[in-house]
Amino acid sequence: MPELQRKGFMAKPKDPVCLLSSEELFRHRVAELEPACRVTVLERQQFLVASHIKPWRNCDNSERLSGANGLLLSPHVDKLFDRHWISRQVLRR
């Protein structure tokens, strides 16, 4: 197990980041930059979904968890965005 920690595969038990899943960490980082859904202007965090701008499968590891690669969206807007029914241009500030 120490070998895995040295290679960066596992967080150290005292590391506060190990308490968050990668999804939670991504959501937290996006929420620091995006206070509300850009379309609905909904600010209630419990109703918003953290969505990747550049798809997860096309990202390197740093992009996958970067808040700059995300948007907080209302669930129906997130679904439209994921299915390419609305574009990033529509979501610009």
C-alpha positions as CSV (number, residue, x, y, z in Angstrom):
1,M,0.0,0.0,0.0
2,P,2.8,2.5,0.7
3,E,4.0,1.8,-2.9
4,L,0.6,2.9,-4.3
5,Q,0.7,6.1,-2.1
6,R,4.1,7.0,-3.4
7,K,2.9,6.7,-7.0
8,G,-0.1,8.9,-6.3
9,F,-2.8,6.2,-6.7
10,M,-4.1,6.5,-3.1
11,A,-4.5,9.5,-0.9
12,K,-2.9,9.4,2.5
13,P,-5.5,8.7,5.3
14,K,-4.9,12.1,6.9
15,D,-5.3,13.9,3.6
16,P,-8.6,15.8,3.7
17,V,-9.1,15.2,-0.1
18,C,-9.4,11.5,0.5
19,L,-12.7,12.1,2.2
20,L,-14.2,13.4,-1.1
21,S,-14.9,11.3,-4.1
22,S,-13.6,12.6,-7.4
23,E,-17.2,13.6,-8.3
24,E,-17.6,15.5,-5.1
25,L,-14.2,17.2,-5.5
26,F,-15.1,18.2,-9.1
27,R,-18.5,19.6,-8.0
28,H,-16.9,21.6,-5.2
29,R,-14.3,23.1,-7.5
30,V,-17.0,24.0,-10.1
31,A,-19.2,25.5,-7.4
32,E,-16.3,27.8,-6.3
33,L,-16.4,29.3,-9.9
34,E,-20.1,28.9,-10.8
35,P,-22.6,30.1,-8.2
36,A,-25.7,29.3,-10.2
37,C,-27.1,27.7,-13.3
38,R,-26.3,30.0,-16.3
39,V,-29.7,29.3,-17.9
40,T,-32.2,29.2,-15.1
41,V,-30.1,31.3,-12.6
42,L,-31.1,28.8,-9.9
43,E,-28.7,29.2,-7.0
44,R,-29.8,26.2,-4.8
45,Q,-26.8,24.0,-4.9
46,Q,-28.7,20.9,-3.9
47,F,-30.6,21.1,-7.2
48,L,-27.7,21.7,-9.5
49,V,-25.6,19.2,-11.4
50,A,-21.8,19.7,-12.1
51,S,-21.3,19.0,-15.8
52,H,-18.0,18.8,-17.7
53,I,-17.5,21.2,-20.6
54,K,-14.9,19.0,-22.3
55,P,-16.2,15.4,-22.0
56,W,-14.6,13.3,-19.3
57,R,-13.4,10.7,-21.8
58,N,-11.5,13.4,-23.7
59,C,-9.8,14.9,-20.6
60,D,-6.5,14.3,-19.0
61,N,-6.4,13.8,-15.3
62,S,-6.0,17.5,-14.4
63,E,-8.8,18.5,-16.7
64,R,-11.2,15.9,-15.2
65,L,-11.1,17.6,-11.8
66,S,-10.6,21.2,-12.8
67,G,-13.4,23.5,-11.9
68,A,-12.7,25.5,-15.0
69,N,-13.8,22.6,-17.1
70,G,-17.3,22.6,-15.5
71,L,-20.6,24.2,-15.3
72,L,-23.3,24.0,-12.6
73,L,-26.5,23.4,-14.4
74,S,-30.1,22.6,-13.6
75,P,-30.8,18.9,-14.3
76,H,-32.9,19.5,-17.4
77,V,-30.3,22.0,-18.8
78,D,-27.5,19.5,-18.0
79,K,-29.4,16.8,-20.0
80,L,-29.8,19.1,-23.0
81,F,-26.1,20.1,-22.8
82,D,-24.9,16.5,-22.6
83,R,-27.0,15.6,-25.6
84,H,-25.8,18.6,-27.6
85,W,-29.2,20.2,-27.9
86,I,-27.7,23.4,-26.5
87,S,-24.1,24.5,-27.0
88,R,-21.4,26.3,-24.9
89,Q,-22.2,29.5,-26.8
90,V,-25.7,29.5,-25.3
91,L,-24.2,29.1,-21.9
92,R,-21.7,31.9,-22.1
93,R,-21.8,34.5,-19.4
